[in-house]
Amino acid sequence: MIHPKHLEDFNCQIKEHRHFILEKVIGSGSYGIVFRAKIKGQNKQVAIKKLCNVFASKIDTQRALRELKFMNMLKHPNIIGYHGILTPMNEKSFQNIYIIEELMDGDLRTFIRYNYRNFTPLHHKTLMYQVLLGIDYLHKLNIYHRDIKPSNILVNTDCVAKICDFGLSRFRYPEKVSNAWTDYIATRWYRAPEICGAQDMLYTKGIDIWSVGCIFAELFLGRPLFRGNDSREQLLLITSVLGLPSHKVLHESYCENARKLLQNKKIINKTLNLENFTEIKDKNALDIISKMLDIDPSKRITVRDALKHSYFDEVRNTYTFNENKLIYDILVKEFDFDNYYYTENFDKHIIDEIHKQKPSTCKSFQTI
């Protein structure tokens, strides 16, 4: 049973509430709550994601706006499907936003926790290849996801995988000198070492690849690879396995806090090997994981090269996708607001997105 408070909030806050039956809470986090819902009159279920208190601060509003725009624009088989924003009863006083998404069977975190011993090599290849396809789509558009982790990879029992949760994602203008971004990126266990403890810094798309490498290893191990209690411990755990970066790499690629912690330690160069992780028996798998988890961000394998790795030969020809060449130009226009943090009225942009993305009639739900 769903809590009566959730039902009351939904029925009182959303104009289209009569078209849906909320059935169950299937996820929650700092962003809000995700419900499984049924569309009335149809044998169809969707996920309804509630973004809570989006106007609590300018940063919260900006992040919500980014997610709404990304979700409306990104179309790829390995990105979660999106069906629009439900309309608030009162556009002048609402605090929460409800969006409609594709419903999946669960997330990779849950599948690993309860089923990793049942995973076959083909499961590993199929899941990770799809995740890389989704990352490749994002990176070609110059989008950094910045929070790749098992709970942000949704999966079905037929081994379909889709990336979700774009609240921390950013679009970077390659032709402009970009400002440093904040450190609120990536859950700690999946955070690249060069940004552990960072306040604000420039970094590469390799931060997403590092996260994928951690998840890849977790599929074999059944547990997170590096489980630090804080940024300092996280960094020490990583370097205890992979060794320290060279003096040059440390000073060119790592944030100030990471440099202070590591610069006085003895330089030891280690590599991932079978003695470290006996559960990873496939040498090809170990090779690609080690390349994803290179301590030097400039040497870390790119998503394009990862997709070409011989480990994925068995599944490579299974997936095809026709790209929309126009979407990049749309992103440049739609995310111009990120260049004007101190002057932009993000509240107004949120209202504009609701008007742009709301279902126009009840017939809209028949196409979901």
Secondary structure, DSSP 4 states (H G I P E B T S, - for coil): ---HHHHHHHHHHBGGGGGEEEEEEEEEETTEEEEEEEETTSS-EEEEEEE--TTSSHHHHHHHHHHHHHHHH---TTB--EEEEPPBS-TTT---EEEEE---SEEHHHHHHHHGGG--HHHHHHHHHHHHHHHHHHHHTTEE-----GGGEEE-TTS-EEE---TT-EE--TTS-PPPEES--S-GGG--GGGTT-SEE---THHHHHHHHHHHHHHHHSS-S---SSHHHHHHHHHHHHBPPPHHHHHHHS-HHHHHHHTTSPP-B----TTT-TT---HHHHHHHHHHT-SSTTTSPPHHHHHHSGGGTTTGGG------TTHHHHHHHHTGGGG-TTT--HHHHHHHHHHHHS--SGGGGGG-
